[in-house]
C-alpha cells in the first residue's frame, strides 16, 4: 500500500469536495426529521461508487495510454468545462 498516495488522494478529494454541489445537496437532504442515517449512507455509497468507477476507468486507461496523456486529457476536460460554464454565464448575464 502506498500510504503517501492514499493520504494525498484523501487530502485532495476532501478539500475539493468541501462546499461543492454534492455536499450542498447532501446538506439539503439531511434537513428532514430522522434523515441523518439514510442520507449519510446514501451519499457515502454514491461517493464510493463514483470513486470506484473513476478508479477503474483511470487504471484501465493507463493500460492503453501513457499516464501523461490521461493527465493531459483530464486537464483539458477541466479547461473545456470551465470555459463552457464561463461562456454560459456571460451569455446569461
Secondary structure as UniProt FT lines:
FT   HELIX           3..17
FT   TURN            18..19
FT   HELIX           21..29
FT   TURN            30..31
FT   TURN            33..34
FT   HELIX           36..64
FT   HELIX           67..92
//
